[in-house]
Amino acid sequence: MDRLIGGSEDLNVTRHQLGIGALLVAALCAPVAVAGPIDATTYTINFMGRGTLPTAGSFTYDPNTPIFTNFLVTWQGLTFDLTSSANVPQMSPTIPGCLSGMSGAASSFALLSGACAAGFWGATSEEILTANFSFHTEDGSNFLNVTDNLAIPFDFQPKTQANGGWTITPETTPVPEPSPFMVLAASLFSVAFVARKRAASNPMRRGTCD
Protein backbone atom coordinates (compact mmCIF):
# COMPACT_ATOMS: atom_id res chain seq x y z
CA MET A 1 0.00 0.00 0.00
CA ASP A 2 2.88 2.36 0.86
CA ARG A 3 4.45 1.62 -2.51
CA LEU A 4 1.20 2.47 -4.33
CA ILE A 5 0.97 5.78 -2.49
CA GLY A 6 4.62 6.52 -3.20
CA GLY A 7 4.10 5.69 -6.86
CA SER A 8 1.14 8.06 -7.03
CA GLU A 9 3.21 10.84 -5.47
CA ASP A 10 6.04 10.14 -7.95
CA LEU A 11 3.55 10.39 -10.82
CA ASN A 12 2.19 13.70 -9.54
CA VAL A 13 5.66 15.15 -9.11
CA THR A 14 6.68 13.92 -12.58
CA ARG A 15 3.63 15.52 -14.16
CA HIS A 16 4.36 18.78 -12.31
CA GLN A 17 7.97 18.78 -13.50
CA LEU A 18 6.90 17.98 -17.06
CA GLY A 19 4.54 20.95 -16.97
CA ILE A 20 7.33 23.21 -15.81
CA GLY A 21 9.61 21.76 -18.48
CA ALA A 22 7.05 22.49 -21.17
CA LEU A 23 6.79 26.11 -20.05
CA LEU A 24 10.57 26.44 -20.09
CA VAL A 25 10.79 25.00 -23.60
CA ALA A 26 8.10 27.41 -24.76
CA ALA A 27 10.00 30.31 -23.24
CA LEU A 28 13.30 29.23 -24.80
CA CYS A 29 11.75 28.72 -28.22
CA ALA A 30 9.96 32.07 -28.20
CA PRO A 31 11.69 35.08 -29.79
CA VAL A 32 14.13 36.64 -27.36
CA ALA A 33 12.53 39.74 -25.86
CA VAL A 34 14.50 42.95 -26.00
CA ALA A 35 15.43 44.49 -22.66
CA GLY A 36 13.02 47.09 -21.37
CA PRO A 37 13.42 50.73 -22.39
CA ILE A 38 16.04 52.91 -20.76
CA ASP A 39 14.60 55.16 -18.10
CA ALA A 40 14.66 58.95 -18.32
CA THR A 41 18.11 60.28 -17.47
CA THR A 42 19.14 63.57 -15.88
CA TYR A 43 22.14 65.37 -17.40
CA THR A 44 24.36 68.14 -16.06
CA ILE A 45 25.52 70.75 -18.59
CA ASN A 46 29.18 71.80 -18.38
CA PHE A 47 29.68 75.26 -19.91
CA MET A 48 32.80 76.83 -21.40
CA GLY A 49 33.34 80.00 -23.41
CA ARG A 50 33.78 83.74 -23.04
CA GLY A 51 32.01 86.23 -20.85
CA THR A 52 30.05 85.31 -17.74
CA LEU A 53 29.40 81.55 -17.81
CA PRO A 54 26.17 79.97 -16.57
CA THR A 55 26.45 78.82 -12.98
CA ALA A 56 24.12 75.84 -13.42
CA GLY A 57 22.42 73.84 -16.15
CA SER A 58 20.63 70.51 -16.27
CA PHE A 59 17.76 68.64 -17.90
CA THR A 60 16.02 65.28 -17.83
CA TYR A 61 15.47 63.46 -21.13
CA ASP A 62 13.42 60.35 -21.86
CA PRO A 63 14.48 58.84 -25.22
CA ASN A 64 11.41 56.58 -25.42
CA THR A 65 8.81 59.36 -25.58
CA PRO A 66 10.94 61.43 -26.45
CA ILE A 67 10.49 64.37 -24.08
CA PHE A 68 12.46 66.86 -21.97
CA THR A 69 11.55 67.85 -18.42
CA ASN A 70 13.15 70.28 -15.96
CA PHE A 71 15.46 71.90 -18.52
CA LEU A 72 16.87 74.82 -16.49
CA VAL A 73 19.90 77.07 -16.95
CA THR A 74 21.04 79.77 -14.51
CA TRP A 75 22.94 82.77 -15.90
CA GLN A 76 23.48 86.20 -14.37
CA GLY A 77 21.25 85.12 -11.46
CA LEU A 78 18.39 84.47 -13.92
CA THR A 79 16.88 81.01 -14.33
CA PHE A 80 15.83 80.17 -17.88
CA ASP A 81 13.35 77.34 -18.47
CA LEU A 82 14.11 75.82 -21.86
CA THR A 83 11.85 72.77 -21.45
CA SER A 84 9.10 73.81 -23.88
CA SER A 85 11.54 75.02 -26.51
CA ALA A 86 13.60 71.82 -26.31
CA ASN A 87 10.49 69.73 -26.94
CA VAL A 88 9.40 71.96 -29.84
CA PRO A 89 12.57 73.74 -31.01
CA GLN A 90 12.65 76.62 -33.46
CA MET A 91 13.99 75.31 -36.76
CA SER A 92 14.19 76.09 -40.44
CA PRO A 93 12.08 74.15 -42.97
CA THR A 94 15.22 72.21 -43.88
CA ILE A 95 16.92 70.56 -40.90
CA PRO A 96 20.69 71.16 -40.48
CA GLY A 97 22.61 68.22 -41.91
CA CYS A 98 24.23 67.37 -38.57
CA LEU A 99 20.81 66.37 -37.17
CA SER A 100 20.21 63.68 -39.83
CA GLY A 101 16.59 64.63 -40.48
CA MET A 102 15.52 64.39 -36.84
CA SER A 103 12.86 66.69 -35.40
CA GLY A 104 11.29 67.73 -32.11
CA ALA A 105 12.89 66.70 -28.83
CA ALA A 106 15.11 64.13 -30.55
CA SER A 107 16.79 66.85 -32.64
CA SER A 108 17.31 69.03 -29.54
CA PHE A 109 18.94 66.13 -27.69
CA ALA A 110 21.19 65.41 -30.67
CA LEU A 111 22.33 69.05 -30.62
CA LEU A 112 22.94 68.93 -26.86
CA SER A 113 24.81 65.61 -27.22
CA GLY A 114 27.36 67.18 -29.55
CA ALA A 115 26.04 66.05 -32.94
CA CYS A 116 26.67 69.50 -34.44
CA ALA A 117 30.24 70.82 -34.49
CA ALA A 118 28.88 74.33 -35.11
CA GLY A 119 26.63 74.26 -32.04
CA PHE A 120 27.02 76.99 -29.43
CA TRP A 121 25.21 78.57 -26.49
CA GLY A 122 24.58 82.29 -26.30
CA ALA A 123 23.16 84.64 -23.68
CA THR A 124 22.46 88.35 -23.55
CA SER A 125 20.97 90.86 -21.17
CA GLU A 126 21.63 93.82 -23.45
CA GLU A 127 18.13 93.97 -24.90
CA ILE A 128 15.70 96.42 -23.27
CA LEU A 129 13.65 94.62 -20.59
CA THR A 130 14.60 91.16 -21.96
CA ALA A 131 17.30 88.58 -21.32
CA ASN A 132 17.79 85.61 -23.64
CA PHE A 133 19.53 82.26 -23.42
CA SER A 134 19.77 79.76 -26.27
CA PHE A 135 21.47 76.67 -27.68
CA HIS A 136 21.90 77.07 -31.41
CA THR A 137 23.30 75.48 -34.54
CA GLU A 138 23.16 76.50 -38.15
CA ASP A 139 24.17 75.15 -41.54
CA GLY A 140 23.99 77.95 -44.06
CA SER A 141 20.39 79.16 -43.88
CA ASN A 142 19.31 76.04 -41.97
CA PHE A 143 19.16 76.28 -38.18
CA LEU A 144 17.84 74.86 -34.92
CA ASN A 145 17.36 76.97 -31.82
CA VAL A 146 16.43 76.02 -28.22
CA THR A 147 15.76 79.27 -26.40
CA ASP A 148 14.02 81.14 -23.59
CA ASN A 149 13.42 84.84 -22.90
CA LEU A 150 12.97 86.45 -19.50
CA ALA A 151 11.64 89.87 -18.58
CA ILE A 152 14.19 91.92 -16.64
CA PRO A 153 13.89 95.34 -14.99
CA PHE A 154 15.03 98.41 -16.86
CA ASP A 155 17.96 98.91 -14.49
CA PHE A 156 19.17 95.28 -14.62
CA GLN A 157 22.96 95.11 -14.41
CA PRO A 158 25.29 94.25 -15.88
CA LYS A 159 24.21 94.59 -19.49
CA THR A 160 26.33 91.92 -21.11
CA GLN A 161 26.51 88.94 -23.42
CA ALA A 162 28.34 85.62 -23.45
CA ASN A 163 28.66 82.49 -25.58
CA GLY A 164 30.63 79.29 -25.96
CA GLY A 165 30.43 75.53 -26.06
CA TRP A 166 29.32 72.82 -23.68
CA THR A 167 29.32 69.12 -22.84
CA ILE A 168 26.72 67.07 -20.99
CA THR A 169 27.27 64.45 -18.30
CA PRO A 170 24.64 61.95 -17.09
CA GLU A 171 24.10 62.24 -13.34
CA THR A 172 23.23 58.52 -13.16
CA THR A 173 23.84 55.64 -15.55
CA PRO A 174 20.48 54.43 -16.95
CA VAL A 175 19.82 50.72 -16.34
CA PRO A 176 17.45 48.87 -18.72
CA GLU A 177 14.66 46.90 -17.09
CA PRO A 178 15.05 43.07 -17.27
CA SER A 179 13.38 41.53 -20.29
CA PRO A 180 10.13 39.53 -19.86
CA PHE A 181 12.04 36.44 -21.05
CA MET A 182 14.56 36.66 -18.22
CA VAL A 183 11.85 37.26 -15.61
CA LEU A 184 9.83 34.25 -16.85
CA ALA A 185 12.86 31.96 -16.94
CA ALA A 186 13.94 32.94 -13.42
CA SER A 187 10.41 32.39 -12.08
CA LEU A 188 10.06 28.95 -13.68
CA PHE A 189 13.43 27.76 -12.42
CA SER A 190 12.48 28.91 -8.93
CA VAL A 191 9.19 26.97 -9.07
CA ALA A 192 10.99 23.85 -10.34
CA PHE A 193 13.55 24.05 -7.52
CA VAL A 194 10.89 24.41 -4.82
CA ALA A 195 8.80 21.54 -6.26
CA ARG A 196 11.81 19.21 -6.39
CA LYS A 197 12.87 20.08 -2.84
CA ARG A 198 9.32 19.54 -1.53
CA ALA A 199 9.01 16.21 -3.30
CA ALA A 200 12.36 15.01 -1.93
CA SER A 201 11.30 15.80 1.64
CA ASN A 202 7.87 14.08 1.35
CA PRO A 203 7.95 10.81 3.36
CA MET A 204 5.00 9.38 1.36
CA ARG A 205 7.34 8.92 -1.62
CA ARG A 206 9.66 6.55 0.25
CA GLY A 207 7.62 3.38 -0.16
CA THR A 208 8.63 -0.11 1.04
CA CYS A 209 8.37 -3.58 -0.43
CA ASP A 210 6.64 -5.03 2.67
VEXGU-170173 format. One line per field, with one value per residue: residue in three letters; residue number from 0; x, y, z of N, C-alpha, C in turn. Coordinates in pm, whole numbers. Layout:
REM residues N
res <- (ALA, ...)
n <- (NUM, ...)
n.xx <- (X, ...)
n.yy <- (Y, ...)
n.zz <- (Z, ...)
ca.xx <- (X, ...)
ca.yy <- (Y, ...)
ca.zz <- (Z, ...)
c.xx <- (X, ...)
c.yy <- (Y, ...)
c.zz <- (Z, ...)
END
This chain:
REM residues 210
res <- (MET, ASP, ARG, LEU, ILE, GLY, GLY, SER, GLU, ASP, LEU, ASN, VAL, THR, ARG, HIS, GLN, LEU, GLY, ILE, GLY, ALA, LEU, LEU, VAL, ALA, ALA, LEU, CYS, ALA, PRO, VAL, ALA, VAL, ALA, GLY, PRO, ILE, ASP, ALA, THR, THR, TYR, THR, ILE, ASN, PHE, MET, GLY, ARG, GLY, THR, LEU, PRO, THR, ALA, GLY, SER, PHE, THR, TYR, ASP, PRO, ASN, THR, PRO, ILE, PHE, THR, ASN, PHE, LEU, VAL, THR, TRP, GLN, GLY, LEU, THR, PHE, ASP, LEU, THR, SER, SER, ALA, ASN, VAL, PRO, GLN, MET, SER, PRO, THR, ILE, PRO, GLY, CYS, LEU, SER, GLY, MET, SER, GLY, ALA, ALA, SER, SER, PHE, ALA, LEU, LEU, SER, GLY, ALA, CYS, ALA, ALA, GLY, PHE, TRP, GLY, ALA, THR, SER, GLU, GLU, ILE, LEU, THR, ALA, ASN, PHE, SER, PHE, HIS, THR, GLU, ASP, GLY, SER, ASN, PHE, LEU, ASN, VAL, THR, ASP, ASN, LEU, ALA, ILE, PRO, PHE, ASP, PHE, GLN, PRO, LYS, THR, GLN, ALA, ASN, GLY, GLY, TRP, THR, ILE, THR, PRO, GLU, THR, THR, PRO, VAL, PRO, GLU, PRO, SER, PRO, PHE, MET, VAL, LEU, ALA, ALA, SER, LEU, PHE, SER, VAL, ALA, PHE, VAL, ALA, ARG, LYS, ARG, ALA, ALA, SER, ASN, PRO, MET, ARG, ARG, GLY, THR, CYS, ASP)
n <- (0, 1, 2, 3, 4, 5, 6, 7, 8, 9, 10, 11, 12, 13, 14, 15, 16, 17, 18, 19, 20, 21, 22, 23, 24, 25, 26, 27, 28, 29, 30, 31, 32, 33, 34, 35, 36, 37, 38, 39, 40, 41, 42, 43, 44, 45, 46, 47, 48, 49, 50, 51, 52, 53, 54, 55, 56, 57, 58, 59, 60, 61, 62, 63, 64, 65, 66, 67, 68, 69, 70, 71, 72, 73, 74, 75, 76, 77, 78, 79, 80, 81, 82, 83, 84, 85, 86, 87, 88, 89, 90, 91, 92, 93, 94, 95, 96, 97, 98, 99, 100, 101, 102, 103, 104, 105, 106, 107, 108, 109, 110, 111, 112, 113, 114, 115, 116, 117, 118, 119, 120, 121, 122, 123, 124, 125, 126, 127, 128, 129, 130, 131, 132, 133, 134, 135, 136, 137, 138, 139, 140, 141, 142, 143, 144, 145, 146, 147, 148, 149, 150, 151, 152, 153, 154, 155, 156, 157, 158, 159, 160, 161, 162, 163, 164, 165, 166, 167, 168, 169, 170, 171, 172, 173, 174, 175, 176, 177, 178, 179, 180, 181, 182, 183, 184, 185, 186, 187, 188, 189, 190, 191, 192, 193, 194, 195, 196, 197, 198, 199, 200, 201, 202, 203, 204, 205, 206, 207, 208, 209)
n.xx <- (84, 196, 381, 218, 106, 337, 413, 206, 253, 502, 424, 261, 448, 619, 451, 409, 669, 709, 524, 634, 869, 771, 678, 922, 1053, 884, 931, 1204, 1201, 1058, 1071, 1352, 1308, 1351, 1548, 1395, 1288, 1521, 1536, 1427, 1682, 1885, 2080, 2380, 2488, 2790, 2952, 3150, 3350, 3332, 3300, 3054, 2994, 2728, 2602, 2477, 2322, 2095, 1905, 1634, 1592, 1390, 1435, 1250, 1001, 994, 1096, 1162, 1217, 1224, 1430, 1663, 1856, 2091, 2192, 2363, 2226, 1970, 1710, 1654, 1401, 1408, 1255, 1006, 1082, 1286, 1144, 985, 1156, 1276, 1312, 1448, 1279, 1425, 1616, 1923, 2214, 2367, 2189, 2064, 1803, 1631, 1369, 1180, 1197, 1397, 1579, 1671, 1801, 2002, 2153, 2234, 2387, 2614, 2613, 2638, 2898, 2909, 2755, 2652, 2620, 2443, 2401, 2233, 2188, 2147, 1939, 1652, 1465, 1461, 1607, 1799, 1853, 2011, 2054, 2216, 2241, 2362, 2348, 2445, 2165, 2003, 1881, 1867, 1716, 1713, 1558, 1500, 1329, 1347, 1180, 1329, 1416, 1431, 1664, 1842, 2153, 2474, 2464, 2519, 2679, 2735, 2893, 2959, 3082, 2976, 2943, 2772, 2686, 2578, 2393, 2330, 2382, 2178, 1978, 1866, 1542, 1485, 1435, 1115, 1149, 1372, 1271, 1056, 1194, 1355, 1157, 1029, 1237, 1274, 1030, 1049, 1268, 1173, 957, 1090, 1247, 1049, 924, 1129, 1150, 918, 775, 593, 671, 871, 839, 788, 878, 728)
n.yy <- (-121, 123, 150, 188, 436, 590, 563, 699, 958, 1000, 1003, 1231, 1430, 1399, 1469, 1738, 1841, 1793, 1969, 2213, 2192, 2201, 2465, 2600, 2519, 2637, 2904, 2925, 2873, 3080, 3405, 3600, 3840, 4190, 4390, 4598, 4943, 5218, 5414, 5755, 6000, 6217, 6497, 6685, 7006, 7120, 7413, 7621, 7892, 8241, 8547, 8593, 8288, 8042, 7945, 7714, 7427, 7193, 6903, 6671, 6384, 6171, 5913, 5744, 5858, 6082, 6313, 6620, 6725, 6957, 7138, 7351, 7650, 7855, 8185, 8485, 8517, 8470, 8242, 8034, 7864, 7615, 7405, 7376, 7480, 7304, 7071, 7145, 7271, 7579, 7585, 7573, 7522, 7327, 7083, 7121, 6956, 6808, 6698, 6487, 6467, 6451, 6554, 6771, 6689, 6495, 6599, 6821, 6696, 6563, 6783, 6885, 6673, 6689, 6651, 6839, 7017, 7287, 7389, 7611, 7794, 8084, 8397, 8689, 9005, 9248, 9349, 9566, 9536, 9259, 8938, 8680, 8334, 8072, 7763, 7679, 7595, 7610, 7572, 7702, 7853, 7702, 7608, 7536, 7608, 7632, 7795, 8060, 8341, 8603, 8843, 9139, 9392, 9746, 9862, 9653, 9501, 9346, 9485, 9266, 9011, 8669, 8365, 8032, 7692, 7356, 7058, 6754, 6562, 6255, 6228, 5994, 5651, 5510, 5218, 4942, 4785, 4444, 4190, 4049, 3779, 3697, 3736, 3552, 3307, 3297, 3283, 3038, 2852, 2885, 2789, 2522, 2435, 2459, 2278, 2034, 2015, 1999, 1763, 1579, 1584, 1468, 1221, 1027, 944, 761, 460, 110, -237, -413)
n.zz <- (0, 83, -120, -341, -280, -273, -541, -666, -571, -691, -958, -965, -902, -1120, -1333, -1265, -1291, -1561, -1666, -1591, -1734, -1995, -2009, -1983, -2217, -2404, -2344, -2408, -2678, -2780, -2943, -2853, -2607, -2617, -2400, -2150, -2199, -2171, -1882, -1815, -1809, -1615, -1694, -1647, -1747, -1875, -1898, -2117, -2246, -2343, -2157, -1898, -1752, -1742, -1423, -1355, -1500, -1629, -1733, -1784, -1979, -2170, -2379, -2494, -2527, -2732, -2470, -2298, -1961, -1688, -1780, -1712, -1691, -1530, -1540, -1490, -1251, -1329, -1401, -1662, -1832, -2043, -2126, -2276, -2526, -2596, -2641, -2854, -3072, -3227, -3572, -3906, -4225, -4361, -4212, -4030, -4157, -3972, -3795, -3909, -4023, -3806, -3573, -3348, -2996, -3013, -3200, -3060, -2845, -2982, -3071, -2820, -2736, -2880, -3155, -3353, -3484, -3511, -3310, -3048, -2735, -2634, -2467, -2355, -2198, -2290, -2435, -2422, -2136, -2161, -2129, -2280, -2346, -2521, -2706, -3001, -3348, -3682, -4039, -4304, -4430, -4277, -3959, -3602, -3296, -2948, -2700, -2453, -2321, -2081, -1881, -1766, -1524, -1601, -1506, -1484, -1416, -1478, -1813, -2056, -2262, -2358, -2472, -2602, -2583, -2485, -2282, -2196, -1907, -1781, -1480, -1351, -1438, -1680, -1635, -1810, -1787, -1677, -1927, -2031, -2091, -1936, -1679, -1676, -1714, -1484, -1286, -1345, -1308, -1036, -934, -1017, -865, -600, -609, -655, -425, -229, -300, -256, 19, 108, 294, 206, -41, -7, -39, 69, 27, 170)
ca.xx <- (0, 288, 445, 120, 97, 462, 410, 114, 321, 604, 355, 219, 566, 668, 363, 436, 797, 690, 454, 733, 961, 705, 679, 1057, 1079, 810, 1000, 1330, 1175, 996, 1169, 1413, 1253, 1450, 1543, 1302, 1342, 1604, 1460, 1466, 1811, 1914, 2214, 2436, 2552, 2918, 2968, 3280, 3334, 3378, 3201, 3005, 2940, 2617, 2645, 2412, 2242, 2063, 1776, 1602, 1547, 1342, 1448, 1141, 881, 1094, 1049, 1246, 1155, 1315, 1546, 1687, 1990, 2104, 2294, 2348, 2125, 1839, 1688, 1583, 1335, 1411, 1185, 910, 1154, 1360, 1049, 940, 1257, 1265, 1399, 1419, 1208, 1522, 1692, 2069, 2261, 2423, 2081, 2021, 1659, 1552, 1286, 1129, 1289, 1511, 1679, 1731, 1894, 2119, 2233, 2294, 2481, 2736, 2604, 2667, 3024, 2888, 2663, 2702, 2521, 2458, 2316, 2246, 2097, 2163, 1813, 1570, 1365, 1460, 1730, 1779, 1953, 1977, 2147, 2190, 2330, 2316, 2417, 2399, 2039, 1931, 1916, 1784, 1736, 1643, 1576, 1402, 1342, 1297, 1164, 1419, 1389, 1503, 1796, 1917, 2296, 2529, 2421, 2633, 2651, 2834, 2866, 3063, 3043, 2932, 2932, 2672, 2727, 2464, 2410, 2323, 2384, 2048, 1982, 1745, 1466, 1505, 1338, 1013, 1204, 1456, 1185, 983, 1286, 1394, 1041, 1006, 1343, 1248, 919, 1099, 1355, 1089, 880, 1181, 1287, 932, 901, 1236, 1130, 787, 795, 500, 734, 966, 762, 863, 837, 664)
ca.yy <- (0, 236, 162, 247, 578, 652, 569, 806, 1084, 1014, 1039, 1370, 1515, 1392, 1552, 1878, 1878, 1798, 2095, 2321, 2176, 2249, 2611, 2644, 2500, 2741, 3031, 2923, 2872, 3207, 3508, 3664, 3974, 4295, 4449, 4709, 5073, 5291, 5516, 5895, 6028, 6357, 6537, 6814, 7075, 7180, 7526, 7683, 8000, 8374, 8623, 8531, 8155, 7997, 7882, 7584, 7384, 7051, 6864, 6528, 6346, 6035, 5884, 5658, 5936, 6143, 6437, 6686, 6785, 7028, 7190, 7482, 7707, 7977, 8277, 8620, 8512, 8447, 8101, 8017, 7734, 7582, 7277, 7381, 7502, 7182, 6973, 7196, 7374, 7662, 7531, 7609, 7415, 7221, 7056, 7116, 6822, 6737, 6637, 6368, 6463, 6439, 6669, 6773, 6670, 6413, 6685, 6903, 6613, 6541, 6905, 6893, 6561, 6718, 6605, 6950, 7082, 7433, 7426, 7699, 7857, 8229, 8464, 8835, 9086, 9382, 9397, 9642, 9462, 9116, 8858, 8561, 8226, 7976, 7667, 7707, 7548, 7650, 7515, 7795, 7916, 7604, 7628, 7486, 7697, 7602, 7927, 8114, 8484, 8645, 8987, 9192, 9534, 9841, 9891, 9528, 9511, 9425, 9459, 9192, 8894, 8562, 8249, 7929, 7553, 7282, 6912, 6707, 6445, 6195, 6224, 5852, 5564, 5443, 5072, 4887, 4690, 4307, 4153, 3953, 3644, 3666, 3726, 3425, 3196, 3294, 3239, 2895, 2776, 2891, 2697, 2385, 2405, 2441, 2154, 1921, 2008, 1954, 1621, 1501, 1580, 1408, 1081, 938, 892, 655, 338, -11, -358, -503)
ca.zz <- (0, 86, -251, -433, -249, -320, -686, -703, -547, -795, -1082, -954, -911, -1258, -1416, -1231, -1350, -1706, -1697, -1581, -1848, -2117, -2005, -2009, -2360, -2476, -2324, -2480, -2822, -2820, -2979, -2736, -2586, -2600, -2266, -2137, -2239, -2076, -1810, -1832, -1747, -1588, -1740, -1606, -1859, -1838, -1991, -2140, -2341, -2304, -2085, -1774, -1781, -1657, -1298, -1342, -1615, -1627, -1790, -1783, -2113, -2186, -2522, -2542, -2558, -2645, -2408, -2197, -1842, -1596, -1852, -1649, -1695, -1451, -1590, -1437, -1146, -1392, -1433, -1788, -1847, -2186, -2145, -2388, -2651, -2631, -2694, -2984, -3101, -3346, -3676, -4044, -4297, -4388, -4090, -4048, -4191, -3857, -3717, -3983, -4048, -3684, -3540, -3211, -2883, -3055, -3264, -2954, -2769, -3067, -3062, -2686, -2722, -2955, -3294, -3444, -3449, -3511, -3204, -2943, -2649, -2630, -2368, -2355, -2117, -2345, -2490, -2327, -2059, -2196, -2132, -2364, -2342, -2627, -2768, -3141, -3454, -3815, -4154, -4406, -4388, -4197, -3818, -3492, -3182, -2822, -2640, -2359, -2290, -1950, -1858, -1664, -1499, -1686, -1449, -1462, -1441, -1588, -1949, -2111, -2342, -2345, -2558, -2596, -2606, -2368, -2284, -2099, -1830, -1709, -1334, -1316, -1555, -1695, -1634, -1872, -1709, -1727, -2029, -1986, -2105, -1822, -1561, -1685, -1694, -1342, -1208, -1368, -1242, -893, -907, -1034, -752, -482, -626, -639, -284, -153, -330, -193, 164, 135, 336, 136, -162, 25, -16, 104, -43, 267)
c.xx <- (88, 351, 350, 108, 221, 464, 319, 179, 427, 542, 313, 337, 619, 583, 389, 565, 788, 621, 549, 830, 901, 704, 818, 1093, 1009, 879, 1129, 1311, 1113, 1104, 1222, 1362, 1366, 1435, 1453, 1368, 1424, 1521, 1509, 1593, 1830, 2060, 2252, 2507, 2677, 2950, 3113, 3259, 3387, 3264, 3162, 2940, 2819, 2670, 2581, 2333, 2218, 1929, 1758, 1543, 1508, 1345, 1333, 1021, 889, 1042, 1153, 1159, 1265, 1443, 1570, 1833, 1989, 2221, 2263, 2241, 1984, 1827, 1598, 1526, 1322, 1334, 1095, 981, 1231, 1267, 995, 1036, 1222, 1361, 1354, 1345, 1299, 1610, 1842, 2117, 2312, 2317, 2015, 1871, 1573, 1469, 1245, 1236, 1412, 1620, 1747, 1833, 2018, 2211, 2306, 2399, 2607, 2733, 2647, 2795, 3007, 2794, 2727, 2587, 2547, 2361, 2339, 2145, 2103, 2034, 1733, 1462, 1362, 1599, 1699, 1891, 1913, 2091, 2113, 2288, 2274, 2406, 2371, 2275, 1955, 1975, 1823, 1818, 1650, 1664, 1468, 1433, 1283, 1284, 1259, 1387, 1476, 1645, 1878, 2062, 2363, 2464, 2537, 2585, 2763, 2797, 2980, 3009, 3002, 2950, 2823, 2722, 2606, 2492, 2406, 2326, 2251, 2064, 1855, 1674, 1492, 1397, 1235, 1064, 1285, 1373, 1112, 1074, 1325, 1280, 1019, 1113, 1323, 1137, 967, 1185, 1274, 1013, 968, 1221, 1172, 907, 1004, 1216, 997, 805, 704, 564, 823, 890, 852, 809, 765, 526)
c.yy <- (125, 260, 226, 398, 651, 666, 679, 941, 1108, 1060, 1185, 1466, 1517, 1478, 1701, 1925, 1885, 1926, 2212, 2314, 2228, 2402, 2667, 2632, 2607, 2876, 3038, 2929, 3002, 3306, 3577, 3806, 4074, 4354, 4571, 4841, 5138, 5400, 5656, 5922, 6177, 6387, 6673, 6875, 7145, 7289, 7572, 7795, 8132, 8452, 8550, 8397, 8126, 7926, 7745, 7554, 7235, 7027, 6714, 6494, 6199, 6002, 5802, 5739, 6008, 6275, 6487, 6728, 6856, 7074, 7334, 7522, 7837, 8059, 8417, 8627, 8491, 8299, 8090, 7875, 7703, 7455, 7278, 7394, 7378, 7076, 7014, 7307, 7458, 7605, 7577, 7495, 7297, 7205, 7062, 6973, 6742, 6664, 6520, 6356, 6447, 6565, 6663, 6753, 6590, 6498, 6775, 6822, 6583, 6662, 6911, 6784, 6581, 6674, 6712, 7023, 7234, 7479, 7518, 7747, 8007, 8289, 8614, 8898, 9231, 9438, 9471, 9552, 9312, 9056, 8729, 8462, 8124, 7880, 7670, 7633, 7593, 7589, 7596, 7866, 7822, 7615, 7551, 7567, 7652, 7724, 7961, 8261, 8512, 8796, 9029, 9340, 9625, 9866, 9765, 9547, 9377, 9390, 9389, 9080, 8793, 8449, 8149, 7791, 7485, 7132, 6876, 6578, 6385, 6188, 6080, 5772, 5493, 5293, 5019, 4790, 4549, 4271, 4056, 3809, 3605, 3652, 3594, 3308, 3183, 3243, 3089, 2809, 2774, 2793, 2553, 2344, 2375, 2309, 2031, 1902, 1955, 1806, 1533, 1487, 1516, 1261, 984, 880, 774, 527, 219, -128, -456, -543)
c.zz <- (0, -50, -351, -410, -299, -470, -734, -684, -653, -925, -1080, -970, -1054, -1350, -1392, -1297, -1501, -1748, -1693, -1698, -1977, -2122, -2035, -2157, -2441, -2464, -2404, -2630, -2871, -2860, -2854, -2723, -2564, -2460, -2265, -2171, -2129, -2011, -1846, -1751, -1728, -1623, -1680, -1727, -1808, -1942, -1999, -2241, -2290, -2239, -1956, -1807, -1693, -1533, -1278, -1469, -1609, -1695, -1775, -1920, -2114, -2336, -2579, -2586, -2691, -2588, -2307, -2080, -1763, -1664, -1806, -1660, -1616, -1502, -1540, -1326, -1198, -1426, -1556, -1793, -1996, -2220, -2268, -2521, -2693, -2690, -2831, -3025, -3223, -3451, -3814, -4112, -4331, -4264, -4120, -4067, -4074, -3776, -3790, -3998, -3925, -3660, -3394, -3107, -2922, -3120, -3160, -2876, -2851, -3064, -2928, -2665, -2804, -3099, -3393, -3400, -3438, -3399, -3100, -2856, -2651, -2530, -2377, -2261, -2165, -2404, -2382, -2267, -2089, -2187, -2209, -2342, -2447, -2655, -2917, -3231, -3586, -3921, -4274, -4355, -4302, -4052, -3726, -3369, -3064, -2734, -2537, -2334, -2153, -1945, -1747, -1642, -1584, -1637, -1421, -1502, -1409, -1721, -2020, -2201, -2327, -2440, -2545, -2628, -2477, -2390, -2184, -2033, -1761, -1561, -1283, -1445, -1567, -1703, -1698, -1778, -1762, -1826, -1972, -1993, -1982, -1695, -1560, -1656, -1546, -1255, -1222, -1302, -1091, -855, -916, -915, -627, -491, -604, -493, -199, -174, -261, -44, 203, 171, 263, 10, -133, 62, 19, 25, 47, 218)
END
